Amino acid sequence: MASPKVTSMTVERLIEETRTVYSLPLFYARLNDAINHPRTSISDITRIINEDQGLSACILKLANSPMFGYYSKVDSILKSVTIIGTQQLRDLALASSVIKVFRGIPKELLSMEQFWKHSISCGIIARCLATYLREGNVERYFVTGILHDVGQLVMCAAMPDAMTLTITSSKDNRQLYHLTERQLLGFDHAEVGSSLFQAWKIPASVYEPVACHHLPGNAKLFPLEAAVIHLSDLICQGLEFGANAEWCVSSLDESAWQRLGLPTGILETIVKLAEPQIAETCAILTEEI
C-alpha cells in the first residue's frame, strides 16, 4: 500500500510562495541582459560587476584560486573578464548570488555549512570532469553542480514539518531520500530546484541537468551535463564531501556512466585534482553566509 502524502503542497504553489521570499538580485538580471546584448562591451560588463563590491571581491578571489591556477596575479575585474570570459563570469555570478539568497534554513533540518560544502564540491568535481571531457564552458558545469540540490533548501524553508518527516522516514526505512520525497510528497527536490530556476529564467543548460541529476537518462536536451552532475554528486556522497539530506550513497545510473565513456582509473585523478580546490573555493563562496 502506498504511503499517504504528508502535505497538500504542489510544486507550482511551492515555487510561487518561494518567489515572494527568495529572488535573484536585480544585479544578476542586469549582468545577464548586458552579456546577451550584442553591443555590450567588456568595459560595460566590468562596470556592472564593479558596482557589486561583494561579487567583485568574490570573483577576484576565485580568479586567483587553485580552481583557475593562473601564474600571474589577476588584480582587476577587467582582467578577470578578459581571462575567464563573459559567459563564464555570469555563471560564477549566478552561483555566488544563489548561495547568498538562501538564509534562515532551520539548522535541525540541514547544516548549511555541510550543504554548501557538498554542493560546491559537486560543482568542482563536475568542472574537472568537464575539463577532462574537453567541454567548452566548464563553468556551466561548476554552477550546475553547485545548484543541483537547491530544491532541498526551498522545501526546508517552505515546508519544514513535511521535510522533517521525509528525512526521518528516508533514514528509518533505509530508502533513498529522493525516492522518499516522491512517495510522501509527490515530487522531489530535483523537480523543485529546476522549477525555481525556470521561474528565475535560468537557462535550460542548468535547469534540465538539475531536474535529472538522479535520473540522468530523462535528460533530453543536455544528457551529458546531467550525466556529469549525476556522477559528481555520487562521488561527493561516497567521499563524504559535505552532506545534504541524503543518508547514503545513491545508485549509479549505468546509462550515464556509458554516456561519459570514462576510464575507471581517471576518477582517482579527478578527485586528486579537485581536492585542493574544494576548501578554498568553499571559503570564498560562503564567506558572507
Sine and cosine of phi, psi and omega as CSV:
sin_phi,cos_phi,sin_psi,cos_psi,sin_omega,cos_omega
0.00,0.00,0.71,-0.70,-0.01,-1.00
-0.93,0.36,0.59,-0.81,0.02,-1.00
-0.94,0.34,0.59,-0.81,0.03,-1.00
-0.93,0.37,0.53,-0.85,0.04,-1.00
-0.91,0.41,0.60,-0.80,-0.03,-1.00
-0.99,-0.15,0.04,1.00,0.03,-1.00
-0.40,-0.92,0.44,-0.90,0.08,-1.00
-0.99,-0.12,0.07,1.00,-0.02,-1.00
-0.89,0.45,0.66,-0.75,0.11,-0.99
-0.94,-0.33,0.31,-0.95,0.03,-1.00
-0.87,0.49,-0.66,0.75,-0.03,-1.00
-0.88,0.48,-0.70,0.71,-0.01,-1.00
-0.94,0.35,-0.62,0.78,0.00,-1.00
-0.87,0.48,-0.70,0.72,-0.01,-1.00
-0.93,0.37,-0.64,0.77,0.01,-1.00
-0.88,0.47,-0.69,0.72,0.02,-1.00
-0.92,0.38,-0.62,0.78,-0.01,-1.00
-0.90,0.43,-0.63,0.78,-0.05,-1.00
-0.91,0.41,-0.39,0.92,0.03,-1.00
-0.98,0.19,-0.31,0.95,-0.03,-1.00
-0.96,-0.29,-0.68,0.73,-0.06,-1.00
-0.89,-0.45,0.78,-0.62,0.07,-1.00
-0.54,-0.84,0.43,-0.90,0.06,-1.00
-0.93,0.36,0.56,-0.83,0.04,-1.00
-0.86,0.52,0.57,-0.82,0.06,-1.00
-0.84,0.55,-0.48,0.88,0.02,-1.00
-0.83,0.56,-0.67,0.74,-0.04,-1.00
-0.90,0.43,-0.65,0.76,0.03,-1.00
-0.88,0.47,-0.66,0.75,0.03,-1.00
-0.89,0.46,-0.70,0.72,0.00,-1.00
-0.90,0.44,-0.70,0.72,-0.01,-1.00
-0.89,0.46,-0.72,0.70,0.02,-1.00
-0.88,0.47,-0.66,0.76,-0.02,-1.00
-0.91,0.42,-0.69,0.72,-0.02,-1.00
-0.91,0.42,-0.57,0.82,-0.02,-1.00
-0.99,0.17,-0.20,0.98,-0.02,-1.00
-0.99,0.11,0.77,-0.63,-0.09,-1.00
-0.91,0.42,-0.36,0.93,-0.06,-1.00
-0.99,-0.13,0.05,1.00,-0.01,-1.00
-0.96,0.28,0.72,-0.69,0.02,-1.00
-0.99,-0.13,0.23,-0.97,0.07,-1.00
-0.88,0.48,-0.57,0.82,0.03,-1.00
-0.90,0.45,-0.62,0.78,0.03,-1.00
-0.89,0.45,-0.71,0.71,-0.01,-1.00
-0.91,0.42,-0.67,0.75,0.03,-1.00
-0.87,0.50,-0.66,0.75,-0.01,-1.00
-0.89,0.46,-0.68,0.74,-0.01,-1.00
-0.90,0.44,-0.72,0.70,-0.01,-1.00
-0.90,0.44,-0.64,0.76,-0.02,-1.00
-0.91,0.42,-0.35,0.93,0.01,-1.00
-0.94,0.34,-0.41,0.91,0.04,-1.00
-0.97,-0.24,0.98,-0.18,-0.11,-0.99
-0.89,0.45,-0.62,0.78,0.00,-1.00
-0.90,0.44,-0.68,0.73,-0.01,-1.00
-0.94,0.35,-0.69,0.73,-0.02,-1.00
-0.89,0.46,-0.63,0.78,0.05,-1.00
-0.90,0.43,-0.66,0.75,0.00,-1.00
-0.89,0.46,-0.71,0.71,-0.03,-1.00
-0.91,0.42,-0.66,0.75,0.03,-1.00
-0.89,0.45,-0.64,0.76,0.04,-1.00
-0.91,0.42,-0.67,0.74,0.03,-1.00
-0.90,0.44,-0.67,0.74,-0.02,-1.00
-0.89,0.46,-0.47,0.88,0.00,-1.00
-0.98,-0.18,0.15,0.99,-0.05,-1.00
-1.00,-0.01,0.19,-0.98,0.04,-1.00
-0.86,0.51,-0.34,0.94,-0.02,-1.00
-0.88,0.47,-0.58,0.82,0.01,-1.00
-0.98,-0.19,-0.57,0.82,0.14,-0.99
0.89,0.45,0.61,0.80,0.05,-1.00
-0.96,0.26,0.53,-0.85,-0.07,-1.00
-0.99,0.17,-0.51,0.86,0.02,-1.00
-0.96,-0.27,0.44,-0.90,-0.06,-1.00
-0.94,0.35,0.73,-0.68,0.10,-0.99
-1.00,-0.05,0.95,-0.30,-0.18,-0.98
-0.93,-0.38,0.17,0.98,0.03,-1.00
-0.48,-0.88,0.43,-0.91,0.05,-1.00
-0.91,0.43,-0.59,0.81,0.03,-1.00
-0.85,0.53,-0.69,0.72,0.02,-1.00
-0.92,0.38,-0.60,0.80,0.04,-1.00
-0.88,0.48,-0.72,0.70,0.00,-1.00
-0.88,0.48,-0.68,0.74,-0.04,-1.00
-0.91,0.41,-0.67,0.74,-0.08,-1.00
-0.99,0.16,-0.73,0.69,-0.11,-0.99
-0.99,0.14,-0.63,0.78,-0.01,-1.00
0.96,-0.29,0.50,-0.86,-0.09,-1.00
-0.94,0.35,-0.71,0.70,0.00,-1.00
-0.88,0.48,-0.67,0.74,-0.02,-1.00
-0.91,0.41,-0.63,0.78,0.02,-1.00
-0.92,0.40,-0.60,0.80,0.06,-1.00
-0.87,0.48,-0.65,0.76,0.02,-1.00
-0.90,0.44,-0.67,0.74,0.05,-1.00
-0.89,0.45,-0.63,0.78,0.03,-1.00
-0.90,0.43,-0.62,0.79,0.04,-1.00
-0.89,0.46,-0.74,0.67,0.00,-1.00
-0.86,0.51,-0.74,0.68,-0.01,-1.00
-0.88,0.48,-0.66,0.75,-0.03,-1.00
-0.91,0.41,-0.71,0.71,-0.05,-1.00
-0.91,0.41,-0.64,0.77,0.01,-1.00
-0.86,0.51,-0.59,0.81,-0.03,-1.00
-0.99,0.17,-0.34,0.94,-0.08,-1.00
-0.94,0.35,-0.68,0.73,-0.14,-0.99
-1.00,0.03,0.94,-0.34,0.04,-1.00
-0.80,-0.61,0.31,-0.95,0.14,-0.99
0.96,0.27,0.36,0.93,0.08,-1.00
-0.95,0.30,0.76,-0.65,-0.02,-1.00
-0.82,0.58,0.80,-0.60,-0.05,-1.00
-0.89,0.45,-0.50,0.87,-0.02,-1.00
-0.94,0.34,-0.30,0.95,0.06,-1.00
-1.00,0.01,-0.79,0.62,-0.04,-1.00
-0.61,-0.79,0.70,-0.72,0.19,-0.98
-0.99,0.16,0.91,-0.42,-0.04,-1.00
-0.89,0.45,-0.57,0.82,0.03,-1.00
-0.87,0.49,-0.74,0.67,-0.01,-1.00
-0.95,0.32,-0.59,0.80,0.02,-1.00
-0.87,0.49,-0.76,0.65,-0.04,-1.00
-0.95,0.30,-0.49,0.87,0.09,-1.00
-0.89,0.45,-0.69,0.72,0.05,-1.00
-0.87,0.49,-0.73,0.68,-0.09,-1.00
-0.92,0.39,-0.70,0.71,0.00,-1.00
-0.93,0.38,-0.64,0.77,0.06,-1.00
-0.87,0.49,-0.66,0.75,0.04,-1.00
-0.87,0.49,-0.67,0.74,0.02,-1.00
-0.89,0.45,-0.66,0.75,-0.01,-1.00
-0.92,0.38,-0.69,0.72,0.01,-1.00
-0.91,0.42,-0.65,0.76,0.05,-1.00
-0.88,0.48,-0.64,0.77,0.02,-1.00
-0.90,0.44,-0.66,0.75,0.02,-1.00
-0.91,0.41,-0.65,0.76,0.05,-1.00
-0.90,0.44,-0.68,0.73,0.01,-1.00
-0.89,0.45,-0.60,0.80,0.05,-1.00
-0.90,0.43,-0.70,0.71,0.03,-1.00
-0.88,0.48,-0.61,0.80,-0.01,-1.00
-0.99,0.16,0.03,1.00,0.02,-1.00
0.87,0.50,0.63,0.77,0.08,-1.00
-0.97,0.24,0.43,-0.90,-0.08,-1.00
-0.94,0.34,-0.96,0.27,-0.06,-1.00
-1.00,-0.03,1.00,0.03,-0.05,-1.00
-0.94,0.35,-0.35,0.94,0.03,-1.00
-0.92,0.40,-0.45,0.89,0.06,-1.00
-0.90,0.44,-0.62,0.79,0.05,-1.00
-0.93,0.37,-0.62,0.78,0.01,-1.00
-0.87,0.49,-0.76,0.65,-0.05,-1.00
-0.94,0.35,-0.59,0.81,0.01,-1.00
-0.92,0.40,-0.64,0.77,0.07,-1.00
-0.88,0.48,-0.66,0.75,0.01,-1.00
-0.90,0.44,-0.59,0.81,-0.13,-0.99
-1.00,-0.05,-0.03,1.00,-0.21,-0.98
-0.89,0.46,-0.47,0.88,-0.04,-1.00
-0.95,-0.30,0.23,0.97,-0.06,-1.00
-0.86,0.51,-0.46,0.89,0.07,-1.00
-0.83,0.56,-0.53,0.85,0.05,-1.00
-0.89,0.47,-0.64,0.77,0.00,-1.00
-0.92,0.38,-0.66,0.75,0.04,-1.00
-0.85,0.53,-0.72,0.70,-0.06,-1.00
-0.94,0.33,-0.63,0.78,0.04,-1.00
-0.90,0.44,-0.61,0.79,-0.02,-1.00
-0.96,0.29,-0.64,0.77,-0.13,-0.99
-1.00,-0.02,-0.48,0.88,-0.09,-1.00
-0.60,-0.80,0.89,0.46,-0.10,-0.99
-0.87,0.50,-0.60,0.80,-0.02,-1.00
-0.92,0.40,-0.69,0.72,0.03,-1.00
-0.90,0.43,-0.60,0.80,0.01,-1.00
-0.93,0.38,-0.62,0.78,0.05,-1.00
-0.86,0.51,-0.72,0.70,0.02,-1.00
-0.89,0.45,-0.65,0.76,-0.04,-1.00
-0.92,0.38,-0.72,0.70,0.01,-1.00
-0.89,0.46,-0.70,0.71,0.00,-1.00
-0.90,0.44,-0.70,0.71,-0.01,-1.00
-0.89,0.45,-0.65,0.76,0.01,-1.00
-0.86,0.52,-0.72,0.70,-0.01,-1.00
-0.94,0.34,-0.71,0.70,-0.05,-1.00
-0.89,0.45,-0.61,0.79,-0.04,-1.00
-1.00,-0.07,0.02,1.00,0.00,-1.00
0.77,0.64,0.74,0.67,0.01,-1.00
-0.90,-0.44,0.61,-0.79,0.04,-1.00
-0.80,0.60,0.65,-0.76,-0.13,-0.99
-0.87,0.50,-0.71,0.70,-0.06,-1.00
-0.92,0.38,-0.44,0.90,0.08,-1.00
-0.95,0.30,-0.61,0.80,0.06,-1.00
-0.91,0.41,-0.63,0.78,0.07,-1.00
-0.83,0.56,-0.76,0.65,-0.02,-1.00
-0.86,0.50,-0.65,0.76,-0.06,-1.00
-0.94,0.35,-0.71,0.71,-0.11,-0.99
-1.00,-0.05,-0.44,0.90,-0.09,-1.00
-0.94,-0.34,-0.46,0.89,-0.06,-1.00
1.00,-0.06,-0.02,1.00,0.05,-1.00
-0.39,-0.92,0.17,-0.99,0.02,-1.00
-0.78,-0.62,0.11,-0.99,-0.08,-1.00
-0.91,0.43,-0.46,0.89,0.02,-1.00
-0.91,0.42,-0.69,0.73,0.04,-1.00
-0.91,0.41,-0.65,0.76,-0.02,-1.00
-0.90,0.43,-0.75,0.67,0.00,-1.00
-0.87,0.49,-0.71,0.70,0.01,-1.00
-0.88,0.48,-0.66,0.75,0.00,-1.00
-0.91,0.42,-0.63,0.78,0.05,-1.00
-0.90,0.44,-0.69,0.73,-0.02,-1.00
-0.91,0.41,-0.57,0.82,0.09,-1.00
-0.91,0.42,-0.66,0.75,0.03,-1.00
-0.90,0.44,-0.54,0.84,0.04,-1.00
-0.99,0.13,0.00,1.00,-0.01,-1.00
0.89,0.45,0.58,0.81,0.14,-0.99
-0.98,0.21,0.61,-0.79,-0.09,-1.00
-0.87,0.49,0.42,-0.91,0.01,-1.00
-0.88,0.47,-0.43,0.90,0.02,-1.00
-0.90,0.43,-0.28,0.96,0.10,-1.00
-0.98,-0.21,-0.77,0.64,-0.16,-0.99
-0.95,0.31,-0.49,0.87,0.02,-1.00
-0.94,0.33,-0.74,0.68,0.08,-1.00
-0.86,0.51,-0.56,0.83,0.08,-1.00
-0.89,0.46,-0.72,0.70,-0.01,-1.00
-0.88,0.48,-0.53,0.85,-0.16,-0.99
-0.94,-0.34,0.29,0.96,-0.12,-0.99
-0.94,0.33,-0.31,0.95,0.14,-0.99
-1.00,-0.05,-0.44,0.90,-0.02,-1.00
-0.78,-0.63,0.94,0.35,-0.11,-0.99
-0.88,0.48,-0.36,0.93,0.04,-1.00
-0.92,0.39,-0.27,0.96,0.00,-1.00
-0.99,0.13,-0.18,0.98,-0.03,-1.00
-0.95,0.33,0.80,-0.60,-0.03,-1.00
-0.99,-0.17,-0.61,0.79,-0.10,-1.00
-0.99,-0.11,-0.60,0.80,-0.09,-1.00
-0.75,-0.66,0.89,0.46,-0.05,-1.00
-0.92,0.40,-0.55,0.84,0.02,-1.00
-0.92,0.40,-0.71,0.70,0.01,-1.00
-0.87,0.49,-0.67,0.74,0.02,-1.00
-0.89,0.45,-0.65,0.76,0.01,-1.00
-0.91,0.42,-0.65,0.76,0.01,-1.00
-0.90,0.44,-0.72,0.69,-0.01,-1.00
-0.91,0.41,-0.64,0.77,0.05,-1.00
-0.85,0.53,-0.77,0.64,-0.01,-1.00
-0.92,0.40,-0.67,0.74,0.00,-1.00
-0.87,0.49,-0.67,0.75,0.03,-1.00
-0.87,0.50,-0.71,0.70,-0.01,-1.00
-0.91,0.42,-0.64,0.77,0.03,-1.00
-0.88,0.48,-0.69,0.72,0.00,-1.00
-0.91,0.41,-0.63,0.78,0.05,-1.00
-0.90,0.44,-0.73,0.68,-0.05,-1.00
-0.90,0.44,-0.61,0.79,-0.03,-1.00
-1.00,-0.06,0.04,1.00,0.03,-1.00
0.83,0.56,0.73,0.68,0.15,-0.99
-0.99,0.12,1.00,-0.02,-0.07,-1.00
0.96,0.27,-0.23,-0.97,-0.02,-1.00
-0.37,-0.93,0.50,-0.87,0.13,-0.99
-0.82,-0.57,-0.48,-0.88,-0.04,-1.00
-0.98,0.18,-0.15,0.99,-0.01,-1.00
-0.97,0.24,0.67,-0.74,-0.05,-1.00
-0.99,-0.14,-0.20,0.98,-0.02,-1.00
-0.57,-0.82,0.06,-1.00,0.00,-1.00
-0.99,0.15,0.79,-0.62,0.01,-1.00
-0.93,0.36,0.20,-0.98,-0.01,-1.00
-0.99,0.13,0.61,-0.80,0.04,-1.00
-0.97,0.23,0.77,-0.64,0.08,-1.00
-0.98,0.18,0.90,-0.43,-0.09,-1.00
-0.88,0.48,-0.60,0.80,-0.02,-1.00
-0.91,0.41,-0.56,0.83,0.04,-1.00
-0.92,0.39,-0.69,0.73,0.01,-1.00
-0.88,0.47,-0.68,0.74,0.01,-1.00
-0.91,0.41,-0.62,0.79,0.01,-1.00
-0.89,0.45,-0.63,0.78,-0.03,-1.00
-0.95,0.30,-0.52,0.85,0.05,-1.00
0.87,0.50,0.60,0.80,-0.05,-1.00
-1.00,0.05,0.63,-0.78,0.18,-0.98
-0.94,0.33,0.67,-0.74,-0.07,-1.00
-0.82,0.58,-0.62,0.78,-0.06,-1.00
-0.91,0.42,-0.30,0.95,-0.06,-1.00
-0.96,0.29,-0.37,0.93,-0.07,-1.00
-0.89,0.45,-0.63,0.78,0.05,-1.00
-0.89,0.46,-0.64,0.77,0.04,-1.00
-0.90,0.43,-0.67,0.74,0.01,-1.00
-0.87,0.49,-0.71,0.71,-0.02,-1.00
-0.91,0.42,-0.68,0.74,0.02,-1.00
-0.89,0.45,-0.58,0.82,0.04,-1.00
-0.94,0.33,-0.60,0.80,-0.08,-1.00
-0.98,0.21,-0.61,0.79,-0.14,-0.99
-0.81,0.59,-0.72,0.69,-0.01,-1.00
-0.91,0.42,-0.35,0.94,-0.04,-1.00
-1.00,0.09,-0.39,0.92,-0.20,-0.98
-0.92,0.39,-0.79,0.61,-0.09,-1.00
-0.87,0.50,-0.73,0.68,-0.06,-1.00
-0.93,0.36,-0.64,0.77,0.01,-1.00
-0.91,0.42,-0.66,0.75,0.07,-1.00
-0.86,0.51,-0.70,0.72,-0.02,-1.00
-0.89,0.46,-0.64,0.77,-0.01,-1.00
-0.93,0.36,-0.75,0.66,-0.12,-0.99
-0.97,0.23,-0.38,0.92,-0.03,-1.00
-0.95,-0.31,0.24,0.97,-0.10,-1.00
-0.85,0.53,-0.62,0.79,-0.10,-0.99
-0.99,-0.12,0.12,0.99,-0.02,-1.00
-0.99,0.16,0.00,0.00,0.00,0.00
